[in-house]
Amino acid sequence: MDLDWFDPSPEVVIRPEVNCRRVWQRRFGKEYIQISSTVILANEGGRIFELICKELDSIASPVYDYRDAGYVYYEYDAPKSGPVTVFRAPEPGPWAAALLEELIASGGRQFLLMNRTGSLRATVPVGSLVLPDELVREEGTSYHYAPPDVRLTTSRQLNQRIRDIASGLGIPLIDGKHWTTDAIYRETFAKVERLAGAGVVSVDMELSALAGVAYFRKCELSAVLVVSDVVARDHSWNGMTTPEFGLGVQRAAQIASRVFRFEESQSVSH
């Protein structure tokens, strides 16, 4: 049986615009929450959500603050900027994709995923920031949202915005292809070498699943990923407790807090 699981029919068993009311009720005690059109999805690892909120606290006002439950709605003080929502994202891909459906049903249209990632290359060390473009789909969720022949990518427009902000902050980014897989215990060295040779820089368990949802729902989605580990045969890859990873997360939070804020100058002091 092939991977052609895509069915374009709009008649679904569980409707996200209905089910999200139950989700919000369980999580926040109310059926409706305010979701802006621009949303930062922050993964739980490495204090990414917490640090993005800390950055935003200094340049925006929290209007609805449920940060202990993973949701804050901010309004910027910049006149050309609308509100932005920060939401803690679950893992792996299917749960993150379900949350994205619920956020879209509640009003979200542009999304920035902030997550940690594994590096396939020694030249992309722990703490590096990766800006993925083309996505290698090796998970099951995206095939329900886009046929197998669709080449999923992140948003070109948002990616350029991220590059401009990172440049203004003096923060280097690494562009490249990205691999999403469901099977962490089947990431073989042969596959890693083959994908790295084809231009793949990094790997996670969520991004192409989220990109499939965004493609189907006609939304924009990009990502900034912090390298937390590098493939190594001696199994010495875990870098989440290192100063380099901590610095990477701080830099990622600086970028994320400014992606949906529009002003003439994006520079900050270090």
Secondary structure, DSSP 8 states (H G I E B T S, - for coil): --S------S--SS-HHHHHHHHHHHHHSSS-----SEEEEEESGGGHHHHHHHHHHTTEEEEEEEGGGTEEEEEESSTT--EEEEEEE-SSHHHHHHHHHHHHHTT--EEEEEEEEEES-TTS-TT-EEEEEEEEEESSGGGGTS-TT---B--HHHHHHHHHHHHHHT---EEEEEEEES-GGG--HHHHHHHHHTTEEEEESSHHHHHHHHHHHT-EEEEEEEEEEE--TTS--B-TTSHHHHHHHHHHHHHHHHHT---S------
